[in-house]
Amino acid sequence: MLKTENLSVGYGNNIIVKNINLDMKEGEILCIIGPNGAGKSTLLKTIATYLKPKNGAVYLDGKKIHELTPSQLAKEMAIVLTERVNPGNMTGFDIIAIGRHPYTDLFGRLSKEDKDIVVDSAKSVNAEYLLHKNFFEMSDGERQKIMIARALAQEPEILILDEPTSYLDAKHKIELTLLLRELSSQNNLAIIVTLHDIELALRIADKMALIKNHEILAFGYPENVMSREVVNNLYDLDNANYGEYIGYFELKNKIKIKNKKVFIVCGGGTGAPVLRYLVKNGYEPVVGVLHKNDADYFIAENMGIDIIAEEAYDPISYEKFEKAKKEIDHADAVVYTKFPSGKTNILNNELVEYAKNKYMKSIFYESDISVLKDI
Ligand SMILES: Nc1ncnc2c1ncn2[C@@H]1O[C@H](COP(=O)(O)OP(=O)(O)OP(=O)(O)O)[C@@H](O)[C@H]1O
């Protein structure tokens, strides 16, 4: 339904992103991500026809979008920008009603149907309670809902949103992303959205376009394109790693100010809080023995922590076990968690016993991280 063909976008003689070839269907969400200044908003504004293409074209249902009249376009596309708006003394209802302009008469009079659509639009973003409230008395999250309701009142086929979660707290960010998902599937809306929060983007996008260095670095299913390598490269990360399996960033273990080695015996993700605490506080963690498909392995690897690991599913070898014991010999403490039971962990339990027999500081972590504060 929407397609860009060899599109280049920019200002004056300055091309910001070139050769953009994207396509999307009804009911899909396309997320555009990339570093600050990459050209995400410039691309959105070009698709929204606020800017003319420098080259190529944008097609909506086979027609060049820049050749549609403003009134034709207003029935097809609605836009919610980031800029904070100051509409004066208007209620939620008044603002949403602006969305009906493409359908009202010259005087902007609302029919009964228009009014019903305004109320329905408010309902679909859970903002019915804001209809009679003044816009300037609303919170950022409430204003965002009203702006989306205004866009929905336009009854568009495509909804374009520039950074809709910028001013929202975690709960409202999640609520908004779920709402977009709902709108795309229930109303069959195509949604194009720029997001800085790639953890959320990954979870709502059907397609993802990554922009960097004036071009599209990758375009496709987020599950395919969001590899650790690609995301690290997108943001030029050298002090963090994107963990592709879990879909979030882990900070690397760089500042080892404590000069203390801590051996961690964990597994199945139970070590995550311990590893984060030790990295944050400048210890030198070594973790093991882990299998290479263990959640703690992925977490530790993304943090750049030393890991003693065995291939996934292979039994732990004598060699790895001895290596772990040597690390324990040089450690200032051993921390162990309530890791899952299993064959591997019989050996890992032995490591804990080994440390205890050597009268080393061995600390059990279950839920209170302060047990680590005296290492
Ligand atoms: N009106 C304008 N005239 C000229 N250059 C502009 C204009 N608006 C933005 N730019 C430039 O275009 C480039 C891309 O800006 P754009 O706002 O599209 O990036 P972005 O990816 O949306 O960034 P951010 O994540 O910081 O919002 C930047 O170098 C910016 O300075």
The ligand as a Gaussian input file, in Angstrom:
#p B3LYP/6-31G(d) Opt

LIG

0 1
 N       14.789000      22.264000       8.524000
 C       16.012000      21.785000       8.333000
 N       16.861000      22.381000       7.466000
 C       18.100000      21.905000       7.238000
 N       18.615000      20.813000       7.851000
 C       17.817000      20.174000       8.737000
 C       16.483000      20.616000       9.031000
 N       15.934000      19.787000       9.937000
 C       16.884000      18.852000      10.207000
 N       18.000000      19.080000       9.506000
 C       19.234000      18.279000       9.512000
 O       18.967000      17.025000       8.912000
 C       19.656000      15.976000       9.600000
 C       18.663000      14.896000       9.986000
 O       17.769000      15.440000      10.943000
 P       16.504000      14.626000      11.424000
 O       15.754000      15.514000      12.365000
 O       15.778000      14.071000      10.274000
 O       17.217000      13.440000      12.204000
 P       16.596000      12.366000      13.196000
 O       17.143000      11.052000      12.786000
 O       15.113000      12.498000      13.256000
 O       17.278000      12.819000      14.541000
 P       16.801000      12.740000      16.089000
 O       16.902000      11.309000      16.472000
 O       17.852000      13.546000      16.765000
 O       15.440000      13.298000      16.191000
 C       20.382000      16.635000      10.759000
 O       21.729000      16.829000      10.375000
 C       19.681000      17.972000      10.927000
 O       20.565000      18.946000      11.399000

